[in-house]
Structure formats: structure tokens, C-alpha cells
Amino acid sequence: MNYRGVIHRYHKYLPVKTESIITLHEGNTPLISAERLRKAIGLTARLYLKFEGMNPTGSFKDRGMTYAVSKAHEDSAKAIICASTGNTSASASAYSAKANIRCVVLIPEGKIAYGKLSQAMVHGSTVIQIKGNFDEALKMVIQLGQHFPIHIVNSVNPYRLHGQKTAAFEICETLGDAPDFHSLPVGNAGNISAYWMGYKEWRQEGHTSKTPCMLGFQAAKAAPLVLGKPIKSPETIASAIRIGNPASWTSAIRAKEESNGTIDKITDAEIVKAYKMVSTLEGIFCEPASAISIAGIIKFNKKNPFKKNQILVCTLTGHGLKDPDVAIKNSPKPFTCKNKLDDLVKILKL
Ligand SMILES: *Cc1c(COP(=O)(O)O)cnc(C)c1O
């Protein structure tokens, strides 16, 4: 049988009735060796990129959404709802269309990337723009869920994190063991919690000899976990992690502490620099938020250089096509040329 997504692949770890499974064949994403990037950073350790932009809706959110929506389907849910900085709404919209369940998404008005807005709209969800930020939208969703029969598919839904842990399983299977370090962006902090759960579970199952040190990174002006208190008006170019009060706060701190890891902050300028490096050196187009995992490695390596033969994995959480505005603003402008060969030769300086 062809590959059919993370629930079929890891059904033992994601229990749900087989006939209730809603899949878009998510997961099974590539783990790509990044030699040019490794050299440019001056790393001696080995560097791999888990490119989650290759999921059906272009982000890792699909791993959790397939499970959350399958469970909602198993419970005969009529409607699901989420607040989103963009990718959760894109994913919820796609999986609910497949499941024939009504989907309502709340997004902060004017604050989500254009590609993600188009995804929320195209699948037939009810899209509601909130005059407020993500944290405020999530609060409304949680309150609504307490009073009405509607399934919340934000990462407060435990099925989301269980689905997302499959990325850690895949990495261990590809490498033959767990990596030494795992770097990723931290927004609502569900993903770092999910990876840590996955790595621990795979270790307990005896599939690996160790668990990695978890390195989580937040944008400098949206870094509540680094500051130790919520932030009222988080700001960053990396809209996917523009979050001031993460729902999975305690489990993220636990992941950091249990793994001897760190959660640090990174400026927008460093994010953009890493974003350009991975696109120009590796041919991988990821979201600004995703590039923070690389910016974080660069910063960490300056203080505590990684050792030769250590293995580092960075998760590139989403696809760059979701946010074309940031790409165009931060790249060289195209040339304009007359339809004359002379002009073209002049521009190319041949
Ligand atoms: C959701 C998201 C994040 C943040 O993940 P959390 O689980 O909220 O910490 C990072 N990058 C992208 C592209 C995302 O969609």
C-alpha cells in the first residue's frame, strides 16, 4: 500500500478507528543534509533540515490536524474551531473540508501572511478576522468551546501534539538514532512539547539510545518564555510566532529542562539573515518563522560550539510560499530589460 499519512504509519501510537481517519497523506517529509549552510555557519557538526513545508498544506500543523480532525470525526463532531496566526487555520480548513465538518477560524486582522489567508478562504471555512492579536483570539475560542458543542483544534487539543510528535519518530528512523540537538521555533510552544514527547517515547520504546538537547527560539519582541512573563503586544516579522502568552508554556519549559536545552531569543534581523542563507545556499524556501531555527543555531554555536560528529536537526516548520511579501521585500529587485538582446547583454555584464 502507498504511504497514507502519519496515522496509518504510526497507528499504534495514535489510536483512532480506522474508518474515521481523515488524511491528506501528511508527514514523511524530507530530512535534508545542509552542507553549504553548515560551512557558511562554520559548524563542524553535521546539520540536517527537516523540511515540514512539504506537508499537504505547507506546514507541520498537518501532522496534528489529521489526528485532531480524525478524532472529531470519530466523535461525530458537527463543527471545529481554531484561533490562528495562519497555518493552523490553513490546516484546519483543509482537513475539515475532507471530513465534511464545518470549520470556523479566527485570525488577527491584517496580521497573517497572504498565502495562509488564501488557504483559510479557499476551503470553505467561515473566516473571522478579529480586531486583536492571536492571544486574544485564542481566549475567545476557549471561552466559546466551554459553552457550545464545537471542537477546538488549537494545540490545547491534546491530539494535536500527539500527531505532531511523529516528526521526531521520522527523524530517529531516518538517522538510525536520535540527533544530539534539535532546534526549532517556539510560538504557542506546542511543537517543542510535541517533539520532546516524541523523542522520549521513541527512547522508551527502545528505538533510540538517547534523546536530544532541545533548542527553542522565540523572536526577540515575542519572547515570553525567555522573559518569564507574558507579553501584551508581541511583534516580529515571523508572523507564525507572534505570540505573547503560549498555551503550552509549562510543557515547553519542561522540555527545555528535562533535555538540558535552552530557549533563547533572536532578533528579526538575525531571522531574515538566516532566511536568506537557507534559500540561497540550500535551495529551500521556508517561512521567516522557520528560519529562526537556523538563526538560533548560529547564535548558540558562537557561545558553545557544537562538536564534530554531533548531529543537529533544525525543523523548517513551514513553506516560504505562504509569505511572498517577506520574500519579495528581502530579495534583490528584478531587472527590467527592453526586448533587445543588446540590453540583456549589458544587464548581464557578459
Ligand atoms: C505554528 C508555527 C510555529 C510555532 O509552533 P508552536 O507549536 O506554536 O510553537 C512555527 N512556525 C510555523 C511555520 C508555524 O506554523
The ligand as a Gaussian input file, in Angstrom:
#p B3LYP/6-31G(d) Opt

LIG

0 1
 C        2.711000      27.184000      14.293000
 C        4.025000      27.530000      13.742000
 C        5.164000      27.728000      14.543000
 C        5.107000      27.712000      16.034000
 O        4.793000      26.464000      16.570000
 P        4.208000      26.360000      18.057000
 O        3.781000      24.968000      18.195000
 O        3.064000      27.339000      18.107000
 O        5.303000      26.766000      18.976000
 C        6.364000      27.965000      13.931000
 N        6.470000      28.038000      12.594000
 C        5.412000      27.866000      11.789000
 C        5.597000      27.966000      10.317000
 C        4.153000      27.598000      12.333000
 O        3.112000      27.443000      11.526000

